[in-house]
């Protein structure tokens, strides 16, 4: 028998009492969490222990139980409201609208029946807007009708070009990024980094981790300020690091201390942006994540582009590299193989000669010497 759910957690509960309760059920370090983090930790632990007062969300239902929900749309509804979210598919073909796509066990997710998925040709990562019914008997939210898919009304053509069928092209222009950080200048002046390219900034270690964190935050903010498209982020770090992204951090497009499942879902969202001909850029500063699937997706397509910048501890294959050795950059291993398409072959050759002449330098010294040598 499941244990009885208490009222010591969730909205309106006292945080001191909740911390005592959290400790009693085995939540680790409850005193270090804020209220939102504590509520989520208690919720997850209660699910593990079977402490529940009923089904909280669609994730508590089995596949067979979910099949009984669509007929409920023809019965009494508590209310009907407009809602939107990103479509996440289950193995059985139905799914949910994720209002917070990278939040674990979100109770606000809206159930999407399989018949509606098939009718509207929904794909993983689609942004859906539609009418949501709250079922009278269990308060569960179920999508009743679809109004828009990726911003297009459902009266649009049934033909959708799949991401895998999109034709790749050569990068043709620089990525538009604002800011005065040294890494922003290196991307613009040294690498001539283009939209649709992949960049690995490698060599992260304890000595230079602070610079890497600040550089990743600066690039993310710079793209948010100047990039014509959607800016995604994948980050790991402390609460202090998260504070560096204040004002630009968007939970719909940013993973912070997430998992690989969330990263896979983000890649599906990026594919959908290409299909609707919308540019996207991803900044990754997450040491435990596998960045290779993101790097492989980077490309300029006909009508859109996917640009990827990854901060890593080791070298990965990419279009462009900035290779750190401690606090200095090894310029002989730094460059952009596709820069000739962006800045022209003459500038490309001059850049390579300048980097070989510099050898190694700090980011600021690299910028000064590069400017001097290229202008000679």
Buried (B, 14 or more C-beta within 10 A) or exposed (E): EEEEBBEBBBEEBEBEEBBEBBEEBEBEEBEEBEBEEBBBBBBEBBBEEEBBEEEBBBBBBEEEEBBEBBEBBEEEBBEEEEBBBBBBBBEEBBBBBBBEBBBEEBEBBBBBBBEBBEEBEBBBBBBBBBEBBBBEEEEBBBBBBBEBBBEEEBEEEEEBEEBEEBEEBEBEEBBBBBBEBBBBBBBBBBBBBBBBBBBBBBBBEEEBBEBBBBBBBBBBBBBBEBBEBBBBBBBBBEEEBBEBBEEBBEEBBBBBBBEEEBBEBBBBBBBBBBBBEBBBBBBBBBBEBEBBEBBEBBBBBEBBBBBBBBBBEEEBEBBBBBBBBEEBBBBBBBBBEBBBBBBEEEBBEBBBEBBEBBEBBBBEBBBEBBBEBBEE
